[in-house]
């Protein structure tokens, strides 16, 4: 292995998918600690690319490249959650690189005033509370798995450039079925769907993942809509051409229906 190749290999960042929680996550000490410990266990990124369930927009759209106000995309929460800030530096160089990598897949748009939404900044507050790492958010252009897999694959070279590629969502996301009490009983369909995801991701079974709507048990209850699941497909895409380990740094279910399962590739 040449010296440049060795340096690239040593610098390679993981690609990850995380369960981003709601703004209430910031009051969950155990979950905050898990996210913080995960960040500490990974190499420190030079910059972060966020693909959040809360921004689905076609074509692929690049968000703000300078520090702008956050997007408080939630309603009827206590006022303190609208006072949370995360003034991370913008990442204009990363934006240029993303445009270069994704250009061959189609048109890339820009939304220079679009700040980080809660699917992006809530986990970052927990993982990198200093807000001192440049962050760029890019939209999901579709909910179809196959194009998102290719999008992740196109973004994979960023990992060798010190960029942490993050898919942010939830493997299960059924708000109507959630039980917000602290002693909620976990629903069997949520457990079954979570176990299926764990098996498919651990085996890197891309065919099953792309066909999850037909193959996964309990999918209709687990995912009445699909925007929270599909960021994991992009994360898999960023790992698909690399033989590397798969780990689950955070697991467990909360509110009876939500799996906290998060995934690290590499």
C-alpha atoms as one frame of an Amber mdcrd trajectory, in Angstrom:
protein
   0.000   0.000   0.000   1.418   3.404  -1.002   1.896   6.171   1.555  -1.018
   8.281   0.176  -3.269   5.210   0.245  -2.195   4.437   3.794  -2.907   8.018
   4.859  -6.334   7.886   3.226  -7.113   4.581   4.913  -6.099   5.945   8.306
  -8.176   9.093   7.742 -11.313   7.303   6.573 -14.318   8.359   8.601 -17.194
   5.998   9.313 -20.528   6.442   7.592 -23.345   6.400  10.128 -27.090   6.342
  10.555 -28.503   7.682  13.794 -31.897   7.835  15.443 -32.248  11.574  15.915
 -35.027  11.721  18.485 -37.259  14.733  18.958 -36.290  17.952  20.740 -37.184
  16.072  23.941 -34.048  13.974  23.406 -32.030  16.858  24.842 -33.598  16.131
  28.254 -32.902  12.398  28.077 -29.607  12.137  29.948 -28.990   8.507  29.047
 -29.558   9.040  25.332 -27.488  12.235  25.305 -24.669  10.332  27.003 -24.868
   7.504  24.466 -24.601   9.912  21.559 -21.732  11.758  23.229 -19.829   8.557
  23.914 -20.319   7.439  20.319 -18.862  10.673  19.001 -15.887  10.357  21.320
 -15.219   6.828  20.102 -15.020   7.909  16.451 -12.212   9.912  14.855 -12.931
  13.614  15.012 -14.342  14.718  11.643 -13.053  17.682   9.691 -16.637  18.378
   8.660 -20.068  16.748   8.792 -22.551  16.073   5.997 -26.125  15.630   7.242
 -28.890  13.830   5.353 -31.951  14.324   7.546 -35.425  12.832   7.271 -36.774
  16.332   7.779 -35.597  17.684   4.446 -36.964  15.885   1.407 -36.633  18.081
  -1.654 -35.894  17.385  -5.300 -33.510  17.880  -6.914 -30.728  17.371  -4.400
 -30.422  20.706  -2.634 -27.445  22.038  -0.718 -28.296  24.003   2.411 -26.627
  27.019   3.979 -22.857  27.287   3.716 -22.609  29.887   6.458 -24.102  30.045
   9.926 -27.816  30.857   9.655 -30.745  30.343  12.079 -31.880  26.798  12.757
 -35.114  25.396  11.366 -37.446  24.697  14.321 -39.612  22.260  12.388 -41.850
  21.166  15.277 -44.966  22.592  16.824 -46.507  23.214  20.250 -43.350  22.384
  22.182 -42.321  24.299  25.302 -40.578  27.567  24.507 -37.165  26.403  25.720
 -36.828  24.096  22.717 -37.111  27.083  20.382 -34.230  28.735  22.202 -31.737
  25.956  21.419 -28.909  27.150  19.186 -26.178  25.366  17.277 -23.952  27.930
  15.541 -21.698  25.464  13.727 -19.443  26.935  11.037 -20.604  26.603   7.473
 -18.825  24.272   5.083 -18.506  25.965   1.675 -15.605  23.744   0.601 -17.662
  20.654   1.403 -20.581  22.111  -0.562 -18.362  22.468  -3.618 -17.172  18.892
  -3.229 -20.728  17.573  -2.833 -21.770  19.439  -5.968 -18.852  17.834  -7.807
 -19.666  14.324  -6.613 -23.433  14.475  -7.103 -23.410  16.429 -10.363 -23.157
  13.283 -12.522 -26.394  11.982 -10.942 -28.429  15.034 -11.901 -29.039  18.685
 -11.177 -27.927  20.025  -7.794 -29.784  23.044  -6.402 -28.928  25.426  -3.585
 -30.914  26.883  -0.696 -28.422  29.289   0.931 -30.834  30.399   3.652 -31.868
  26.911   4.747 -30.484  26.132   8.212 -30.157  22.835  10.054 -33.452  21.192
  11.017 -34.008  19.285  14.236 -33.104  15.984  12.589 -29.647  17.488  12.118
 -28.967  19.779  15.053 -30.554  17.799  17.910 -28.102  14.862  17.635 -25.223
  17.237  16.917 -25.890  19.143  20.149 -25.365  15.821  21.938 -22.421  14.542
  19.897 -20.414  17.704  19.232 -21.754  20.245  21.748 -18.972  22.737  21.013
 -20.550  23.450  17.612 -17.023  23.881  16.279 -17.097  21.428  13.354 -18.328
  22.711   9.958 -21.705  21.213   9.062 -23.505  21.007   5.742 -27.014  19.666
   5.240 -28.181  18.269   1.914 -31.740  17.293   1.039 -32.969  13.806   0.285
 -34.161  14.079  -3.314 -36.480  11.069  -3.156 -37.888   8.403  -0.842 -37.035
   5.638  -3.315 -34.276   3.430  -1.919 -32.313   2.668  -5.089 -31.470   6.290
  -5.997 -30.557   7.013  -2.381 -28.188   4.056  -2.380 -26.463   5.530  -5.430
 -26.398   8.960  -3.802 -24.621   7.502  -0.801 -22.220   5.645  -3.065 -21.392
   8.872  -4.883 -20.684  10.601  -1.578 -18.429   7.810  -0.293 -15.135   9.505
  -1.312 -15.845  12.183   1.292 -15.076   9.621   3.976 -11.431   9.608   2.888
 -11.411  13.402   3.180 -12.308  13.550   6.864 -16.053  13.986   6.363 -18.554
  12.202   8.609 -21.489  11.224   6.383 -24.615  11.032   8.545 -28.040   9.660
   7.703 -30.466  10.900  10.354 -33.925   9.472  10.942 -35.571   6.542  12.720
 -35.757   2.909  11.637 -39.299   2.900  13.055 -41.455   6.010  13.064 -45.143
   5.788  13.950 -46.188   8.829  15.962 -49.815   7.751  16.260 -48.880   4.430
  17.856 -46.346   5.915  20.291 -46.957   5.703  24.024 -45.359   8.762  25.609
 -45.440   7.363  29.152 -42.164   6.370  30.740 -43.339   2.783  31.301 -44.594
   2.169  27.765 -44.914  -1.454  26.671 -42.967  -2.200  23.506 -45.144  -3.286
  20.609 -44.277  -6.659  19.059 -44.258  -5.256  15.523 -41.655  -2.677  16.546
 -39.427  -5.368  18.041 -39.784  -7.555  14.956 -39.039  -4.731  12.552 -36.032
  -3.624  14.595 -34.661  -7.189  14.641 -35.135  -7.500  10.887 -33.233  -4.272
  10.325 -30.425  -5.396  12.605 -30.043  -8.664  10.709 -30.196  -7.112   7.237
 -27.769  -4.337   8.090 -25.324  -6.626   9.890 -25.237  -8.927   6.848 -25.146
  -5.936   4.485 -28.010  -7.501   2.534 -28.566  -4.678   0.078 -31.228  -6.532
  -1.926 -33.379  -7.021   1.163 -32.829  -3.444   2.278 -33.899  -2.031  -1.078
 -37.019  -4.222  -0.965 -37.832  -3.472   2.681 -41.398  -2.356   1.935 -42.224
  -5.881   0.767 -39.929  -7.978   2.960 -39.767  -6.388   6.398 -42.213  -7.674
   9.031 -44.610  -5.087  10.430 -43.499  -2.462   7.944 -46.924  -0.839   7.630
 -47.077  -0.189  11.370 -43.400   0.627  11.707 -43.411   3.111   8.835 -46.723
   4.736   7.910 -44.440   7.102   5.982 -40.918   6.388   4.848 -38.844   9.560
   5.131 -37.355   8.550   8.492 -36.177   5.142   7.303 -34.539   5.909   3.976
 -31.528   7.890   5.287 -30.114   4.525   6.375 -30.055   3.483   2.721 -27.847
   6.451   1.852 -25.528   5.549   4.724 -25.294   1.988   3.414 -24.499   3.393
  -0.029 -21.539   5.275   1.407 -20.209   1.934   2.661 -21.287  -0.451  -0.067
 -17.982  -0.638  -1.922 -15.880  -1.109   1.215 -15.504  -4.340   3.136 -15.867
  -3.013   6.674 -17.514  -3.878   9.933 -21.037  -2.921  10.926 -21.734  -1.919
  14.527 -24.777  -0.750  16.479 -23.486   1.806  18.994 -26.983   2.582  20.320
 -29.904   0.159  20.567 -33.146  -0.228  22.464 -36.723   0.905  22.011 -38.472
   3.900  23.504 -42.082   5.092  23.744 -43.216   1.592  22.842 -42.610   1.946
  19.108 -39.406   3.877  18.338 -36.147   2.001  17.947 -33.063   3.983  18.925
 -30.928   1.600  16.858 -28.093   3.505  15.236 -25.549   2.087  12.824 -21.872
   2.639  12.154 -20.179   1.431   8.988 -16.444   1.316   9.419
